[in-house]
Amino acid sequence: MEKPLILVTNDDGISAPGIRTLVEVMSEIGDVVVVAPDKPQSAMGHAITINSTLYLNRVSPENAEITEYNCSGTPVDCVKLAVNEILKRKPDLCVSGINHGSNSSINVIYSGTMSAAVEAGIEGIPAIGFSLLDYDWNADFSQIKSFVKKIALHTIENGLAEGTVLNVNFPKLKENEIKGIKICRQAKAIWMEKFDKRKTPQGKDYYWLTGEFVNEDKGEDTDEWALEQGFVSVVPVQFDMTAHHAIQQLNSWNLNEK
């Protein structure tokens, strides 16, 4: 039988250790094509490039088992280019990551890792964003390889509900310390943000964004709770952003009345 075709991307850049681990694991499952940013693109959200040129460069030899390209654009640009310019058929799976750092809770909306997965989902491709709660460039991704492979295989075998992708986060633990996998909801948490205001030697103001992550959700069915307890969190994310529960209230406004 034909091997699954797997698109691999990320937001930390094509040379990041996280994506190299993901490529290694996916190559055990199917035929891999990598299209990833040529530089870090963290916290880009669902940004696309429309006001400047995009460059796509093949970085693997023509006879290599894994085909790899780097792209000058965002993670979403990478998926769009892969689907429209590189891949000869729709992939069976798109995986994004493994991100260096958390994409749990509210972080999902800022994440370039997850936006790449969402873009694949919009294209009708089963997609997963993987993240490890370790911001160190030299983080040990080997401890989570078996979980990555297991979740990817189940996704290929079973598919995903229409209009959803998976947001998977791993605690910073050794493989034998991880308690298991929890299917969760996104925790209600926020960033208490501040700007560190400074001056250049020329006297011009500039700012650095800082902040503190505050989890206001005490539920034991959330991604934050699962990660704190030593579980892998899996959250199904939908990209239909309609607030269906608010439609009835808005209809009560009788906006068509004169």
MILOLUM-394534 format. One record per residue (C-alpha): y, x, z; residue number from 1. Coordinates in pm, 1 decimal, decimal comma. Layout:
N
<tike v="Y" u="X" w="Z" seq="NUM"/>
...
This chain:
258
<tike v="0,0" u="0,0" w="0,0" seq="1"/>
<tike v="359,4" u="103,6" w="-58,9" seq="2"/>
<tike v="515,1" u="273,2" w="240,2" seq="3"/>
<tike v="809,6" u="100,0" w="408,3" seq="4"/>
<tike v="1146,7" u="220,9" w="279,6" seq="5"/>
<tike v="1372,6" u="309,8" w="571,8" seq="6"/>
<tike v="1748,1" u="375,0" w="557,9" seq="7"/>
<tike v="1876,5" u="601,3" w="835,9" seq="8"/>
<tike v="2242,8" u="632,9" w="929,7" seq="9"/>
<tike v="2463,0" u="693,1" w="1235,5" seq="10"/>
<tike v="2820,5" u="748,2" w="1353,0" seq="11"/>
<tike v="2789,9" u="1093,4" w="1512,6" seq="12"/>
<tike v="2751,2" u="1266,1" w="1176,0" seq="13"/>
<tike v="2456,6" u="1379,8" w="969,5" seq="14"/>
<tike v="2401,2" u="1699,2" w="1170,6" seq="15"/>
<tike v="2388,7" u="1530,5" w="1512,4" seq="16"/>
<tike v="2067,3" u="1586,9" w="1712,0" seq="17"/>
<tike v="2027,1" u="1210,8" w="1760,2" seq="18"/>
<tike v="1995,6" u="1133,1" w="1390,6" seq="19"/>
<tike v="1767,2" u="1433,0" w="1335,7" seq="20"/>
<tike v="1530,1" u="1284,6" w="1596,3" seq="21"/>
<tike v="1552,8" u="943,6" w="1429,8" seq="22"/>
<tike v="1473,1" u="1093,0" w="1089,3" seq="23"/>
<tike v="1170,4" u="1270,2" w="1238,8" seq="24"/>
<tike v="1033,6" u="949,5" w="1390,5" seq="25"/>
<tike v="1101,3" u="732,5" w="1084,5" seq="26"/>
<tike v="928,3" u="983,5" w="856,8" seq="27"/>
<tike v="607,3" u="905,7" w="1050,2" seq="28"/>
<tike v="642,8" u="539,7" w="948,3" seq="29"/>
<tike v="767,3" u="535,1" w="591,6" seq="30"/>
<tike v="979,0" u="683,6" w="313,5" seq="31"/>
<tike v="1316,8" u="785,3" w="451,2" seq="32"/>
<tike v="1659,4" u="794,9" w="289,1" seq="33"/>
<tike v="1949,2" u="923,2" w="498,4" seq="34"/>
<tike v="2311,5" u="833,3" w="428,5" seq="35"/>
<tike v="2534,8" u="938,9" w="715,2" seq="36"/>
<tike v="2894,4" u="1047,4" w="775,5" seq="37"/>
<tike v="2983,3" u="1408,3" w="707,2" seq="38"/>
<tike v="3170,5" u="1421,8" w="1039,6" seq="39"/>
<tike v="3175,8" u="1224,7" w="1366,4" seq="40"/>
<tike v="3291,5" u="864,6" w="1322,5" seq="41"/>
<tike v="3243,4" u="727,1" w="1672,9" seq="42"/>
<tike v="3421,6" u="407,0" w="1780,6" seq="43"/>
<tike v="3504,8" u="316,9" w="1421,4" seq="44"/>
<tike v="3369,7" u="-35,6" w="1464,3" seq="45"/>
<tike v="3327,3" u="-215,1" w="1132,0" seq="46"/>
<tike v="3595,3" u="-13,1" w="953,5" seq="47"/>
<tike v="3563,6" u="42,2" w="577,7" seq="48"/>
<tike v="3751,8" u="275,7" w="345,7" seq="49"/>
<tike v="3985,3" u="98,2" w="103,1" seq="50"/>
<tike v="4297,3" u="315,0" w="81,2" seq="51"/>
<tike v="4144,0" u="651,0" w="-1,9" seq="52"/>
<tike v="3859,7" u="794,7" w="-206,8" seq="53"/>
<tike v="3500,6" u="808,8" w="-89,5" seq="54"/>
<tike v="3275,2" u="1108,3" w="-151,6" seq="55"/>
<tike v="2896,9" u="1109,9" w="-146,1" seq="56"/>
<tike v="2706,5" u="1437,8" w="-157,3" seq="57"/>
<tike v="2331,6" u="1493,4" w="-173,9" seq="58"/>
<tike v="2244,0" u="1757,8" w="84,4" seq="59"/>
<tike v="1864,3" u="1766,5" w="43,0" seq="60"/>
<tike v="1685,7" u="1944,8" w="-242,8" seq="61"/>
<tike v="1568,3" u="1731,4" w="-535,0" seq="62"/>
<tike v="1202,9" u="1785,8" w="-441,8" seq="63"/>
<tike v="1246,6" u="1721,3" w="-67,6" seq="64"/>
<tike v="1028,5" u="1457,0" w="98,4" seq="65"/>
<tike v="1336,0" u="1305,8" w="264,8" seq="66"/>
<tike v="1642,8" u="1225,8" w="56,3" seq="67"/>
<tike v="1967,5" u="1291,0" w="242,2" seq="68"/>
<tike v="2332,6" u="1229,3" w="158,3" seq="69"/>
<tike v="2649,3" u="1281,8" w="355,3" seq="70"/>
<tike v="2948,3" u="1054,3" w="306,5" seq="71"/>
<tike v="3318,1" u="1108,8" w="370,2" seq="72"/>
<tike v="3358,3" u="751,8" w="495,5" seq="73"/>
<tike v="3266,3" u="537,3" w="793,0" seq="74"/>
<tike v="2917,9" u="428,3" w="905,3" seq="75"/>
<tike v="2967,8" u="94,6" w="728,5" seq="76"/>
<tike v="3072,0" u="278,1" w="411,2" seq="77"/>
<tike v="2744,4" u="470,5" w="434,4" seq="78"/>
<tike v="2536,9" u="151,8" w="436,8" seq="79"/>
<tike v="2736,6" u="-6,1" w="154,3" seq="80"/>
<tike v="2699,3" u="303,6" w="-63,9" seq="81"/>
<tike v="2329,4" u="334,1" w="16,5" seq="82"/>
<tike v="2257,1" u="-25,5" w="-82,0" seq="83"/>
<tike v="2475,3" u="-31,6" w="-393,0" seq="84"/>
<tike v="2453,5" u="323,5" w="-530,7" seq="85"/>
<tike v="2147,8" u="505,7" w="-399,6" seq="86"/>
<tike v="1853,1" u="285,2" w="-311,2" seq="87"/>
<tike v="1646,7" u="144,5" w="-595,8" seq="88"/>
<tike v="1529,6" u="-149,4" w="-382,5" seq="89"/>
<tike v="1628,3" u="-318,1" w="-60,5" seq="90"/>
<tike v="1495,3" u="-115,9" w="233,8" seq="91"/>
<tike v="1242,2" u="-265,2" w="471,3" seq="92"/>
<tike v="1439,8" u="-137,5" w="768,7" seq="93"/>
<tike v="1774,2" u="22,5" w="851,7" seq="94"/>
<tike v="1802,5" u="226,5" w="1171,1" seq="95"/>
<tike v="2127,9" u="364,9" w="1305,8" seq="96"/>
<tike v="2166,4" u="637,3" w="1570,0" seq="97"/>
<tike v="2032,6" u="769,6" w="1789,6" seq="98"/>
<tike v="2381,8" u="750,9" w="1936,1" seq="99"/>
<tike v="2497,8" u="1007,8" w="2187,7" seq="100"/>
<tike v="2613,7" u="765,2" w="2458,9" seq="101"/>
<tike v="2592,2" u="399,6" w="2554,0" seq="102"/>
<tike v="2645,2" u="102,9" w="2323,4" seq="103"/>
<tike v="2552,0" u="-157,3" w="2583,1" seq="104"/>
<tike v="2762,8" u="-456,7" w="2682,0" seq="105"/>
<tike v="3117,7" u="-473,7" w="2536,1" seq="106"/>
<tike v="3074,4" u="-131,4" w="2375,2" seq="107"/>
<tike v="2884,7" u="-299,1" w="2091,8" seq="108"/>
<tike v="3206,9" u="-422,4" w="1928,7" seq="109"/>
<tike v="3361,6" u="-75,3" w="1910,5" seq="110"/>
<tike v="3045,7" u="104,1" w="1804,3" seq="111"/>
<tike v="3013,6" u="262,7" w="1463,0" seq="112"/>
<tike v="2640,1" u="291,5" w="1528,6" seq="113"/>
<tike v="2603,3" u="-81,9" w="1575,6" seq="114"/>
<tike v="2845,6" u="-171,8" w="1296,2" seq="115"/>
<tike v="2625,4" u="17,5" w="1051,4" seq="116"/>
<tike v="2327,9" u="-188,0" w="1171,9" seq="117"/>
<tike v="2529,9" u="-508,8" w="1146,6" seq="118"/>
<tike v="2632,5" u="-423,8" w="789,5" seq="119"/>
<tike v="2265,5" u="-378,0" w="699,7" seq="120"/>
<tike v="2192,2" u="-713,2" w="860,9" seq="121"/>
<tike v="2462,3" u="-876,8" w="650,2" seq="122"/>
<tike v="2279,5" u="-736,4" w="347,7" seq="123"/>
<tike v="1961,2" u="-907,1" w="464,8" seq="124"/>
<tike v="1796,1" u="-587,8" w="590,6" seq="125"/>
<tike v="1621,2" u="-583,7" w="931,7" seq="126"/>
<tike v="1829,3" u="-339,9" w="1133,4" seq="127"/>
<tike v="1834,7" u="-164,2" w="1469,9" seq="128"/>
<tike v="2099,5" u="42,7" w="1645,6" seq="129"/>
<tike v="1957,1" u="298,5" w="1891,3" seq="130"/>
<tike v="2160,7" u="466,1" w="2167,6" seq="131"/>
<tike v="2082,1" u="701,5" w="2456,3" seq="132"/>
<tike v="2294,2" u="696,5" w="2771,0" seq="133"/>
<tike v="2367,6" u="1067,4" w="2747,5" seq="134"/>
<tike v="2687,5" u="1195,9" w="2586,1" seq="135"/>
<tike v="2569,8" u="1558,3" w="2586,8" seq="136"/>
<tike v="2535,6" u="1697,2" w="2233,2" seq="137"/>
<tike v="2216,6" u="1867,6" w="2351,5" seq="138"/>
<tike v="2067,1" u="1552,2" w="2504,7" seq="139"/>
<tike v="1686,1" u="1537,4" w="2515,1" seq="140"/>
<tike v="1592,0" u="1272,3" w="2260,2" seq="141"/>
<tike v="1224,6" u="1368,1" w="2264,5" seq="142"/>
<tike v="1169,5" u="1150,3" w="2574,4" seq="143"/>
<tike v="1239,6" u="827,8" w="2382,2" seq="144"/>
<tike v="1062,9" u="892,3" w="2050,0" seq="145"/>
<tike v="759,2" u="679,0" w="2133,2" seq="146"/>
<tike v="981,6" u="381,5" w="2221,7" seq="147"/>
<tike v="1187,1" u="420,6" w="1903,1" seq="148"/>
<tike v="871,4" u="423,3" w="1694,0" seq="149"/>
<tike v="721,3" u="123,4" w="1873,2" seq="150"/>
<tike v="1033,4" u="-93,2" w="1832,5" seq="151"/>
<tike v="1074,3" u="5,9" w="1466,5" seq="152"/>
<tike v="711,6" u="-73,5" w="1384,4" seq="153"/>
<tike v="728,4" u="-413,5" w="1552,1" seq="154"/>
<tike v="1050,0" u="-492,3" w="1364,8" seq="155"/>
<tike v="892,7" u="-405,9" w="1029,0" seq="156"/>
<tike v="579,0" u="-605,0" w="1111,8" seq="157"/>
<tike v="744,9" u="-915,2" w="1257,3" seq="158"/>
<tike v="1092,9" u="-921,1" w="1104,0" seq="159"/>
<tike v="1402,5" u="-1045,0" w="1285,9" seq="160"/>
<tike v="1557,9" u="-1386,7" w="1329,6" seq="161"/>
<tike v="1800,6" u="-1466,4" w="1049,1" seq="162"/>
<tike v="2149,3" u="-1335,3" w="1111,6" seq="163"/>
<tike v="2053,1" u="-1093,3" w="1389,6" seq="164"/>
<tike v="2010,2" u="-720,9" w="1443,9" seq="165"/>
<tike v="1887,2" u="-531,9" w="1750,5" seq="166"/>
<tike v="2098,9" u="-328,7" w="1990,7" seq="167"/>
<tike v="1863,3" u="-90,8" w="2174,1" seq="168"/>
<tike v="1983,5" u="132,3" w="2459,2" seq="169"/>
<tike v="1780,2" u="390,4" w="2649,1" seq="170"/>
<tike v="1840,1" u="508,5" w="3005,9" seq="171"/>
<tike v="1873,8" u="880,9" w="3061,2" seq="172"/>
<tike v="1525,0" u="928,7" w="3201,6" seq="173"/>
<tike v="1205,4" u="1113,2" w="3120,3" seq="174"/>
<tike v="948,0" u="919,8" w="2918,5" seq="175"/>
<tike v="716,3" u="869,0" w="3215,6" seq="176"/>
<tike v="1007,7" u="744,0" w="3428,8" seq="177"/>
<tike v="1106,7" u="462,5" w="3190,7" seq="178"/>
<tike v="965,2" u="140,4" w="3334,1" seq="179"/>
<tike v="931,7" u="-47,7" w="3007,0" seq="180"/>
<tike v="1130,8" u="-257,7" w="2760,7" seq="181"/>
<tike v="1343,5" u="-560,2" w="2855,0" seq="182"/>
<tike v="1476,7" u="-822,3" w="2615,0" seq="183"/>
<tike v="1827,1" u="-889,3" w="2746,9" seq="184"/>
<tike v="2160,3" u="-1054,6" w="2692,8" seq="185"/>
<tike v="2482,6" u="-859,4" w="2665,1" seq="186"/>
<tike v="2646,5" u="-811,7" w="3005,8" seq="187"/>
<tike v="2997,4" u="-945,3" w="3063,7" seq="188"/>
<tike v="3180,2" u="-620,1" w="3123,2" seq="189"/>
<tike v="3519,8" u="-477,3" w="3032,4" seq="190"/>
<tike v="3707,2" u="-150,5" w="3005,5" seq="191"/>
<tike v="4002,3" u="-114,2" w="3245,1" seq="192"/>
<tike v="4206,7" u="95,8" w="3007,0" seq="193"/>
<tike v="4495,8" u="331,4" w="3063,4" seq="194"/>
<tike v="4692,2" u="564,7" w="2842,3" seq="195"/>
<tike v="4762,8" u="918,7" w="2954,2" seq="196"/>
<tike v="5116,7" u="978,4" w="2826,8" seq="197"/>
<tike v="5211,8" u="1339,0" w="2749,6" seq="198"/>
<tike v="5474,4" u="1531,1" w="2556,2" seq="199"/>
<tike v="5442,4" u="1785,5" w="2277,8" seq="200"/>
<tike v="5629,1" u="2118,0" w="2311,7" seq="201"/>
<tike v="5890,1" u="1956,0" w="2087,0" seq="202"/>
<tike v="5938,1" u="1669,8" w="2333,9" seq="203"/>
<tike v="5760,7" u="1396,7" w="2134,3" seq="204"/>
<tike v="5548,3" u="1148,5" w="2331,1" seq="205"/>
<tike v="5177,0" u="1119,1" w="2260,3" seq="206"/>
<tike v="4888,5" u="936,3" w="2427,4" seq="207"/>
<tike v="4523,9" u="982,4" w="2521,9" seq="208"/>
<tike v="4318,4" u="669,5" w="2583,1" seq="209"/>
<tike v="4132,1" u="673,1" w="2914,9" seq="210"/>
<tike v="3959,6" u="399,7" w="3109,7" seq="211"/>
<tike v="3698,1" u="285,1" w="3355,1" seq="212"/>
<tike v="3399,9" u="70,0" w="3262,7" seq="213"/>
<tike v="3370,0" u="-232,1" w="3492,6" seq="214"/>
<tike v="3057,4" u="-448,6" w="3491,4" seq="215"/>
<tike v="3152,4" u="-790,4" w="3629,0" seq="216"/>
<tike v="2809,7" u="-940,6" w="3554,0" seq="217"/>
<tike v="2559,8" u="-959,3" w="3839,8" seq="218"/>
<tike v="2285,1" u="-1119,7" w="3630,3" seq="219"/>
<tike v="1939,7" u="-963,6" w="3626,0" seq="220"/>
<tike v="1885,5" u="-1051,6" w="3259,6" seq="221"/>
<tike v="2155,7" u="-823,5" w="3115,3" seq="222"/>
<tike v="2142,6" u="-492,5" w="2934,4" seq="223"/>
<tike v="2341,2" u="-321,2" w="3210,2" seq="224"/>
<tike v="2099,7" u="-439,5" w="3478,7" seq="225"/>
<tike v="1796,5" u="-331,0" w="3274,3" seq="226"/>
<tike v="1937,8" u="16,1" w="3213,6" seq="227"/>
<tike v="2031,6" u="61,9" w="3579,2" seq="228"/>
<tike v="1675,8" u="-32,6" w="3675,4" seq="229"/>
<tike v="1523,1" u="220,4" w="3435,5" seq="230"/>
<tike v="1428,3" u="-8,8" w="3146,7" seq="231"/>
<tike v="1502,7" u="13,8" w="2776,0" seq="232"/>
<tike v="1737,7" u="-274,1" w="2691,1" seq="233"/>
<tike v="1697,1" u="-471,3" w="2368,2" seq="234"/>
<tike v="1971,3" u="-721,7" w="2283,7" seq="235"/>
<tike v="1956,7" u="-939,3" w="1970,9" seq="236"/>
<tike v="2308,7" u="-932,6" w="1824,1" seq="237"/>
<tike v="2440,1" u="-1195,8" w="1583,0" seq="238"/>
<tike v="2715,4" u="-1138,6" w="1331,2" seq="239"/>
<tike v="2815,1" u="-1503,2" w="1290,5" seq="240"/>
<tike v="3115,2" u="-1483,8" w="1522,7" seq="241"/>
<tike v="3178,6" u="-1860,7" w="1527,9" seq="242"/>
<tike v="3227,5" u="-1987,9" w="1884,5" seq="243"/>
<tike v="3018,0" u="-2298,2" w="1823,7" seq="244"/>
<tike v="3072,3" u="-2426,4" w="2178,5" seq="245"/>
<tike v="3449,6" u="-2442,9" w="2117,3" seq="246"/>
<tike v="3439,2" u="-2661,9" w="1803,6" seq="247"/>
<tike v="3424,2" u="-2990,9" w="1993,8" seq="248"/>
<tike v="3725,4" u="-2894,5" w="2206,9" seq="249"/>
<tike v="3931,6" u="-2800,5" w="1901,3" seq="250"/>
<tike v="3840,1" u="-3127,0" w="1728,6" seq="251"/>
<tike v="3980,6" u="-3310,7" w="2032,1" seq="252"/>
<tike v="4324,9" u="-3167,7" w="1953,3" seq="253"/>
<tike v="4353,3" u="-3411,3" w="1659,9" seq="254"/>
<tike v="4534,4" u="-3154,6" w="1451,1" seq="255"/>
<tike v="4550,5" u="-3390,4" w="1151,2" seq="256"/>
<tike v="4759,6" u="-3644,8" w="1334,2" seq="257"/>
<tike v="5124,6" u="-3658,5" w="1228,5" seq="258"/>
